[in-house]
Every structure is written in structure tokens, then in C-alpha cells.
């Protein structure tokens, strides 16, 4: 069976695009703490069904003394829906079991990202636009 070279090129481009990271800037809410201009990157893994979500330079309370880059691995992505449960987040490779991510649900839209999850004992909500 002969393949159309344009179709093959189109499918390769679609495949490469689906493996590209997407970056968003938006608002993160943790309890009554609200932080604007939070950058989040959604990075696909080699498995088309899994992504990681990284929140850059975040604090989870006004008085928290340091900012962290928090990575949530093994998030299931089906179509544009995100789900995950019982995921241990990391910062610089160190695991933080105390802040176990539960009930993560979200969606990647045409120009934005929304997700919510339980992180430790606090509810985290994020809404951002593509950077």
C-alpha cells in the first residue's frame, strides 16, 4: 500500500506537536491565599497518556518563607482532560509525601489551563492562559 507523503508529514507534525510542553500564566488559589502571575508548564512524557505539571516559584501561604518549583508527575491526560490521584509532588527531585496530591481534575483548553486538586490538607485551584 502506497502512503501519501503529505499525509505522513502531517501525522508526524501532529505527533511532534502533541509532545511539546505548554506554558501558562495565571492565578493560583490555596485556601484564602491568592497568587497572580504563576507560571505552570504541562510537559508530556513519552507516553501519550501521561504529563507532568510544574508550578514555578510558588508559595502556598503568605508567610511561607521560600518559593518552590513544584512538580506533579504521572497526571493522566485523555483528550484534553487531566486527572490524577495519590501523587507525591517533588521539588528538585525531593518527594514531599505530606503534600500528597489527590483528586486532581483539570482541562487544557485552546488557550488556557484550569485544574484543581487537594494538596495535603489544602485545596489548590489554578486558572491560566497560554504564554
KAMO-V426768 format. One record per residue. N is the residue number from 1. RES is the residue in one small letter. PSI is psi in radians with two decimals (none if undefined). OMEGA is omega in degrees with one decimal (* if undefined). D_CENTER is the distance of its C-alpha to the mean C-alpha in Angstrom with 2 decimals. Layout:
# KAMO-V426768
n->N res->RES psi->PSI omega->OMEGA d_center->D_CENTER
n->N res->RES psi->PSI omega->OMEGA d_center->D_CENTER
This chain:
# KAMO-V426768
n->1 res->x psi->2.26 omega->-179.3 d_center->40.49
n->2 res->x psi->2.35 omega->179.4 d_center->39.82
n->3 res->x psi->2.46 omega->176.5 d_center->36.29
n->4 res->x psi->2.10 omega->-177.3 d_center->35.86
n->5 res->x psi->-0.58 omega->177.8 d_center->34.53
n->6 res->x psi->-0.66 omega->177.9 d_center->32.75
n->7 res->x psi->-0.75 omega->178.5 d_center->30.91
n->8 res->x psi->-0.79 omega->178.9 d_center->29.91
n->9 res->x psi->-0.74 omega->178.4 d_center->28.66
n->10 res->x psi->-0.80 omega->-179.8 d_center->26.70
n->11 res->x psi->-0.66 omega->176.2 d_center->25.02
n->12 res->x psi->-0.72 omega->178.1 d_center->24.23
n->13 res->x psi->-0.74 omega->177.7 d_center->22.65
n->14 res->x psi->-0.75 omega->-179.8 d_center->20.48
n->15 res->x psi->-0.79 omega->180.0 d_center->19.46
n->16 res->x psi->-0.71 omega->-180.0 d_center->18.70
n->17 res->x psi->-0.64 omega->-178.2 d_center->16.71
n->18 res->x psi->-0.32 omega->178.5 d_center->14.46
n->19 res->x psi->0.02 omega->-179.5 d_center->13.71
n->20 res->x psi->2.52 omega->174.9 d_center->12.88
n->21 res->x psi->2.63 omega->175.4 d_center->9.78
n->22 res->x psi->2.39 omega->-178.7 d_center->8.93
n->23 res->x psi->2.43 omega->-177.3 d_center->9.02
n->24 res->x psi->2.67 omega->173.7 d_center->9.26
n->25 res->x psi->2.26 omega->-176.8 d_center->11.63
n->26 res->x psi->-2.72 omega->-174.1 d_center->12.34
n->27 res->x psi->2.29 omega->176.0 d_center->13.49
n->28 res->x psi->2.33 omega->177.3 d_center->12.33
n->29 res->x psi->2.22 omega->176.4 d_center->14.94
n->30 res->x psi->1.88 omega->-174.5 d_center->15.86
n->31 res->x psi->-2.16 omega->178.3 d_center->19.23
n->32 res->x psi->0.17 omega->177.0 d_center->21.46
n->33 res->x psi->2.17 omega->-179.3 d_center->19.70
n->34 res->x psi->2.28 omega->178.7 d_center->18.13
n->35 res->x psi->2.14 omega->177.8 d_center->16.62
n->36 res->x psi->2.91 omega->176.3 d_center->16.48
n->37 res->x psi->0.67 omega->176.4 d_center->15.25
n->38 res->x psi->2.20 omega->178.2 d_center->12.02
n->39 res->x psi->2.30 omega->179.4 d_center->10.16
n->40 res->x psi->2.36 omega->176.6 d_center->6.40
n->41 res->x psi->2.30 omega->174.0 d_center->5.81
n->42 res->x psi->2.01 omega->-175.2 d_center->4.22
n->43 res->x psi->2.00 omega->175.5 d_center->7.19
n->44 res->x psi->2.62 omega->174.2 d_center->9.33
n->45 res->x psi->-3.11 omega->177.2 d_center->11.81
n->46 res->x psi->-0.41 omega->173.1 d_center->15.48
n->47 res->x psi->2.15 omega->-177.5 d_center->15.23
n->48 res->x psi->-0.31 omega->-174.8 d_center->14.36
n->49 res->x psi->-0.15 omega->-175.5 d_center->13.12
n->50 res->x psi->2.50 omega->174.7 d_center->10.38
n->51 res->x psi->2.87 omega->168.9 d_center->7.06
n->52 res->x psi->2.58 omega->178.2 d_center->5.48
n->53 res->x psi->2.15 omega->178.2 d_center->2.61
n->54 res->x psi->2.20 omega->174.9 d_center->5.64
n->55 res->x psi->2.15 omega->-174.2 d_center->7.45
n->56 res->x psi->2.32 omega->173.1 d_center->10.78
n->57 res->x psi->0.85 omega->-176.5 d_center->14.18
n->58 res->x psi->2.66 omega->169.5 d_center->13.65
n->59 res->x psi->2.66 omega->-178.0 d_center->16.41
n->60 res->x psi->0.09 omega->175.5 d_center->16.46
n->61 res->x psi->2.65 omega->-177.5 d_center->20.07
n->62 res->x psi->-0.69 omega->-176.6 d_center->22.46
n->63 res->x psi->0.06 omega->177.5 d_center->24.64
n->64 res->x psi->2.20 omega->-170.8 d_center->22.09
n->65 res->x psi->-0.34 omega->-177.0 d_center->23.77
n->66 res->x psi->2.74 omega->173.4 d_center->20.99
n->67 res->x psi->2.49 omega->-176.9 d_center->17.60
n->68 res->x psi->2.69 omega->166.3 d_center->15.00
n->69 res->x psi->1.93 omega->-174.9 d_center->12.06
n->70 res->x psi->2.22 omega->-179.2 d_center->10.03
n->71 res->x psi->2.27 omega->177.0 d_center->8.09
n->72 res->x psi->1.83 omega->-178.6 d_center->6.98
n->73 res->x psi->2.97 omega->171.4 d_center->8.39
n->74 res->x psi->0.66 omega->175.0 d_center->9.94
n->75 res->x psi->2.23 omega->-179.7 d_center->7.70
n->76 res->x psi->2.28 omega->177.0 d_center->10.19
n->77 res->x psi->1.99 omega->177.1 d_center->9.90
n->78 res->x psi->2.10 omega->-168.0 d_center->13.35
n->79 res->x psi->-2.05 omega->177.7 d_center->14.34
n->80 res->x psi->0.24 omega->179.6 d_center->11.63
n->81 res->x psi->2.40 omega->179.8 d_center->11.06
n->82 res->x psi->2.36 omega->175.5 d_center->8.30
n->83 res->x psi->2.64 omega->176.4 d_center->10.12
n->84 res->x psi->2.70 omega->179.8 d_center->10.56
n->85 res->x psi->2.48 omega->178.1 d_center->13.40
n->86 res->x psi->0.89 omega->179.5 d_center->15.08
n->87 res->x psi->2.24 omega->177.9 d_center->12.48
n->88 res->x psi->2.03 omega->179.6 d_center->13.81
n->89 res->x psi->2.77 omega->-179.9 d_center->11.52
n->90 res->x psi->2.75 omega->171.3 d_center->12.97
n->91 res->x psi->2.04 omega->-177.7 d_center->14.24
n->92 res->x psi->0.66 omega->177.4 d_center->16.25
n->93 res->x psi->-0.21 omega->179.6 d_center->16.52
n->94 res->x psi->2.33 omega->-179.2 d_center->18.01
n->95 res->x psi->2.50 omega->178.4 d_center->16.95
n->96 res->x psi->1.44 omega->-178.0 d_center->17.07
n->97 res->x psi->-0.54 omega->-178.6 d_center->18.34
n->98 res->x psi->-0.45 omega->-176.9 d_center->19.47
n->99 res->x psi->0.66 omega->-179.7 d_center->15.97
n->100 res->x psi->2.28 omega->179.1 d_center->15.11
n->101 res->x psi->2.15 omega->179.9 d_center->12.07
n->102 res->x psi->2.66 omega->173.8 d_center->13.77
n->103 res->x psi->0.71 omega->177.2 d_center->13.64
n->104 res->x psi->2.24 omega->176.6 d_center->9.95
n->105 res->x psi->2.42 omega->179.3 d_center->10.32
n->106 res->x psi->-3.12 omega->179.9 d_center->8.81
n->107 res->x psi->2.42 omega->170.7 d_center->9.66
n->108 res->x psi->2.02 omega->-179.2 d_center->9.14
n->109 res->x psi->3.14 omega->-177.9 d_center->12.60
n->110 res->x psi->-0.73 omega->-177.6 d_center->14.98
n->111 res->x psi->0.33 omega->-178.3 d_center->14.27
n->112 res->x psi->3.05 omega->179.4 d_center->11.48
n->113 res->x psi->2.36 omega->172.4 d_center->8.32
n->114 res->x psi->2.35 omega->170.8 d_center->9.12
n->115 res->x psi->2.76 omega->178.7 d_center->8.02
n->116 res->x psi->2.61 omega->177.1 d_center->10.32
n->117 res->x psi->2.88 omega->171.2 d_center->11.09
n->118 res->x psi->2.16 omega->179.3 d_center->14.03
n->119 res->x psi->1.84 omega->-171.1 d_center->13.63
n->120 res->x psi->-2.19 omega->179.2 d_center->17.11
n->121 res->x psi->0.05 omega->-175.4 d_center->19.49
n->122 res->x psi->2.60 omega->175.3 d_center->17.53
n->123 res->x psi->2.30 omega->177.6 d_center->15.56
n->124 res->x psi->2.26 omega->176.2 d_center->12.39
n->125 res->x psi->2.45 omega->178.9 d_center->11.68
n->126 res->x psi->2.43 omega->174.8 d_center->9.66
n->127 res->x psi->2.12 omega->-178.0 d_center->10.96
n->128 res->x psi->2.92 omega->178.8 d_center->10.86
n->129 res->x psi->2.65 omega->178.2 d_center->12.65
n->130 res->x psi->2.42 omega->179.3 d_center->12.33
n->131 res->x psi->none omega->* d_center->13.84
